[in-house]
């Protein structure tokens, strides 16, 4: 590999770490700032309405995943990523004014266009294209680990801002949102000047007919549906993590400022550690699916324990340990499932379509899960959290099954002449 190409790969990976670590912060801000954000938006006591903001965003996402996949297979990812970063940041600056509930709904729908239609499939395909056939798992794992490092830095900044202005939740959250938005816009500008063209021979489709054919191929590939099952499990698990801090505060009696600090650092540090382990394990084991199986099983066990152990101040320490372990399993699982797409021999010009279809199925919980959990919490503040843990356990069981089937299929694919020829070509 030439020095220029290697440098371009490193720059692209760094910029993707920055973009992926910021672009979804604002739509999913309730995951780490549940109560303060709710107060800033004027939605205290309206948990169901609060959850609907994310559900509206999720519904729009579902509509846009497939066209987003086709766009990713048609255009150079660099242009799509630049538009997405700057556009999402601009919408964030609007949200920081805390407009009416209707305007907040509109902003969340608009975020679906900038974070899904022009960004999501393009971002995953970008890594798929720059990574070699033998480094998919390690590259995606490195991406997640890098996001962990960036996340710790940004989290420290966000927590510092929130803590300094915590006496006024609206002001504190405004500064957090503005800071995140400005960072996104700056990353978008950096992509204009620093990111090389993210395209290779045969990675894009020439016309609409070719894009339709690619979509047809994606619909026929088992990897599309296996990936959707793994995403589905991780999607609910990610949402479940957002309820850990409220559980600690409302059931176990932890101070709210401490829960905000825990929520932020728990997620970012576990992402760094879990993804780093995932990158190493994928390289060591030779495939991504095998270690995903371990992570999926660990996640299920952690949720079983959270259901069985009664929430109280006396049990706070063991509950904290279990929550950290659960959060650690999630980034391992998420860091590796996109590597399965290439490890099963998916053609580059079909990758975007596979991601789009798998996403429309896998991220379906975004359309209903948080509002459903919010309604359960309103009806039963303690039992509602048990409901969250049980649904997370069931969802990760689905993800585990899909990871196991993927592992079997990868082993079978590696016995084919097609795989052996691709490895030989990569070594040339």
N, C-alpha and C positions, 0 to 999 in steps of 0.2 A: 504494500500500500504506500503510495507517495506521501511525502511529508505534507504537501498542501492539502491532500484529501483528508489525511488524519487530523490536521489542524481544523479543517472545516467541520469534521465530525464532532470534535471536542467543543467547538464554538456553538454548533447547533444544539448539542446535548445540554450545555450550560443555559442557553437561552430557553430551551424547552423546560428545564428545571424551574426557571424563573416564571415562565408563563403559566405552566400547569399548577404551580404553587400559589398563584394569585388569581387567576381568572375565575375560579369557582369559589373563592372566599366569600364574595358578596352574596350570590344566590343562596349559599348554604351557611350564612353567618349565624343563623339561629342554632346551628350545631354546637358552637362554642360560646355564644353570648345569648343564650335562650332568654333569660329573664331581662337583662339590660336592653336588648334589642326590642323585645316586646314592649317595654316601657317607653322607649324612644319613639316607637311607632304609634303609641297611644292605644295599644291592644291588650292591656292588662285585663285578665278575666275573660278574654275572648280567645282561648287557646285554639278552638276549632277554626276561627277566622284567620288566626295567625298561621296555623298549619296550611290553610288554603293558599297562602302566598306561594309556598313551595310547591303545592300541588298544581297550581296554575302554571307555574314554571315547568313542572314535570309534564303536564299535558301538552304544552307547546313543544317541549323537547321530543315527545313521542311522535308528534306530527312531522318534525323536521329531521329526525335521524336518517331516514331513508334518502331524502333529497340531499342531505348533508354528505352521505356516503357517496352518492353519484358525483357531487361537486368535488369531493376529495380525489376521486378517480379521474376527474377531468382536468383540474387546474393544479398548478404548482402550489405546494403547501405554503411556501413562504408568503405569497400574497394574501392568502386566506388568513394566515396567522396574524399578520400585521393589522389587517382590518379588524380582526376579532379583539385583539388586545386594546387598541385605541378606542374602539366602540364600547366595549364593556366598561372601561375606565370612565368614559364620558357619562354613561348611564349611572355609574356609581356616584359621580359628583352631583347628579340630579337627586338621587335617593337621599344623600346626606342633608338635603334641605327638609326632610321628613314631610313630604306632601301628603295629600289625602290618601285614604285606603284605596280608592279607585286608581289614582296615579301610581301607587305602589304596585298594584296589580299590572298596570300597563308596563312599568319598568321591568317586572319579572318576566313578562311575555317577551319584551324586547331583548332581555338577556338570553332568552332561548335562541334567538337568531344569531347573536354574537358569540355564544358559547357552544352552540350545537351545530347549527346550519353551516357556519363557515369555520368552525374551530375543531370540534370533537374528533370526527373521523380523520380530518387533516392532521391533527396532532399525533394520533396513534400511527397513522400511515407514515408520517415523517420519520419516526423512530424505526419503523419496520423497514423503510427504504435504506436508511443509512447504516443499519446493523447487518452484519454478515449472517449467513445461514447458521453458523455455529456460535453466535453471540447474542441471539435474540433475548434469551432469558437474562443473561448478565447485563445486557444493555437496558432492558426495561427495569431490572432490579437497581442498576446504577442510577437510572432516572428517578426512581422512587426514593433512593437513598439521598440523592442530591436535593430532592424536594424536601427531605427531612432536614437537611442542613439549612437550606434557605428558609424552611418553615420555622426553625428555631430562632433564626435571626429576626424574621418578620414578627414572630409571636412575641419575642422579647420587646420589640418596638411597640406592637399593638397593646400588650399587657401594660407596658410602661405608660402609654398614653391613657389607657382606660383607668389605671390606678390613680394617675395624677388628677383626672377629672371625674372620678367615680361619684363624687357628691352630686353631680348632675348627669344622670344617665344619658339624656339626649345629647348633651354637649360631648360627653365622652365617646359615644357611639358615632357622632358626626365626625370627630377627628379620626377615629379608626377607619371609617369608610372613606374619608377623603384621602388619607395616607395610602390606603390600599389602591385606590383609583389612580392616584398620581404615579405610583410604582408601575401599574399596568401600562399606562400611557408611555412612560419612559422605556419600558421593555419593548413595546411596539415600535418606538422610534429606533431603538438599538437594533431591532431585527432588520430594519430598512438598510442599515449601513454595514452590519456585521454578518448576518446570516447568508451563507451561500445558497444558490438555487438548490432546492431539495427535490431533485428529480433524477431518474435514471431511465435508461432505455427500456421501453415496454411498461413503464409504471403508470402511464396515463392513457386514457382512451381518446381517440381522435374525434369521434362524433357522437351524436345522441344515440344512434343505433348500437354503437359499440358499448356505450354505457348501459343501455337496456340489456344487452347480451350479458354483460358483466354482472348485472343485478340478477339475471336468471341463473347464472352459474352459482352465485352466492346463495340463492334460495335452495339450490340442490345439494349444497355441501353440508355434511353433518357438523363440521366445525362451527358453522353459524349458530346452530341450536345448542351445541355444547357450551359455546362461549356465552350465549344468552343466559343459560342456567347458572353459570359461574358468576356472571355480572349480577344477576337477580339476587343471588345469595349475598354477595358483597354489598350490594346496594342497600338491602335491608339492614345488614350488619353495620354499615356506615351510619345509617339513620339512627340505629339503636345506640350507637356511641354518644350521640347528642343528648340522650336521656340519662346518661350516667351521672353527669354533674347535677341536674335537677333532682335525681334520686338521692344523691349524697346530701343535698341541701334540705329537701322536703321530707325525706324519710329517715335519714341518718343524723340530721341536725348539724351538718357542716356549714360554716360561715360562707355567705354568698361570694365574697371576694376570693376566698380560698378555692371555691368550686370553679370560678373563672380561670384562676391560675392552673388548677389541676386539669381542667378541660383542654386548655391550650397546650400545656407542656406534655400532658399525657399523649395527645394525638401526635404532636410533632416529634417528640423523642422516640416514641414507639414506631413511627413511620421511618425515622432514620435507622434505628436498630433493626427493625423487621425487614426493611427493604435491603439493607446491607447484607443481612443473613441470606435473604432470597437470592441476591445477585451471586454470592459466593456458592450457595448450594446448587443453583441452577447450572453453574459452570462445572462444579465438582461432579454432580450427578449426570450431567450430559443432556438433561432435559428438564423442563420447567414443571411439568405436571406432577412428578413424583413428590416434590417437596410441598406442592400445593395440597396434596392429600394430607400430609402431616398437619399443616396449618388449619385446614378445614376441620379436622378431627379435634384439634386443640380448642378451636373456637366453640365448637358444639359443647365440649366438656365445661368450658367456662360459663356458658349461659345456663347449663343445667345446675351448676353450683349457685349462680345468682338467683335462680328460681327457688332452690331448696333452702338457702341460708336466709333467715329472717333479717330484714333491714332494721338496724338500730345503732345507736351511738356506740354500744358495747361491741358490736361486730364490725365497726367501721374499718379497722385495719385489715382483716382478712378480705373484706369486700373490696377494699382498694387494691389489694394484691391481685385478686381475680379480675378486676376491671382492667388493670394494667396488662395482664396476660392476654385478656380478650382483645384489647386494642392492639397488642403486639402481633397477634395472629392475623388480623385484618390486612395490614399492609403487605405481609408476605403473600397472602392469597391474591390481593389486587395487583401486586407488582409483577406477577408471573402469568396471569391468564391470557394477556394479549400475545405473549410469546408463542402460545399454542397455535395461533393462526399460521405463522410461518413454519413451525415445527411439523405441521400437517401438510406442508407443501402447497399452500395457497399462492396462486399467481399474484404478482404485484398489482396488476391492473384490476384485480377483484377485491383487494384488501379493504378498500374504502367501503365497498358495498357490503362486505361481510360484517364490518364494524357497524355500519348503519343499521342493518337488519337485526343484528345481535343486540344492539343498544335499544332499539325500539321495544324489544321484548324484555331485555334485562333490566332496563331502568323504568319499567312499568310501575314499580312501587312508588316512584316519585310523584305519581298522579293521585295517590290516595293514602299512602302509609302514614305520613305525619298528621294529617287531619284525622285519620282513624285513631291514631294513638292519642291525639289531643282530646278527642271526644271521650275516649276511655278514661283518660286522666281526670277530665272534668266530672265524670260520673263516679269514679272510684279512684281517688288520689293515690292510694297505696296499691290496690290490685291492678291499676292501670300499668304500673311499671312491670309487674309480673307478666302481664300480657305482652309488653315490649320484649322482654327476655325470651319468652316462649316462641314468639314469632321469629326472632333472630335465630334461635336454635333450629327451628324448622327450615328457615331459608338457607342456612349454612349447610344443612343436611342435603338439600338439593344441590348446592354448589359442590359439595364433596362427591356426590354421585357422578356429576358431570366431569369433575377432575379425574376421577378414577377411570371413566370410560375414555377420556382423552388420552390418558396415559397408555391404555391398552392400544389405542389406535396409532399413537406415535410409534410405539415399538413395532407394530405391524407395518407402518409406512416405511420405517427405516430398513426393512428387508427388501424393499422394491428397488428395481433398476433406476427408477426416476430419482430417488433419493441419493443413491450412490453416484449417479451422474452429476447431480447438483453439487455434491461435496467435492467431487473431482474438479469441477469447473471453478469452484470457489478457491481451491488451492492453487490454481494456475496463475 
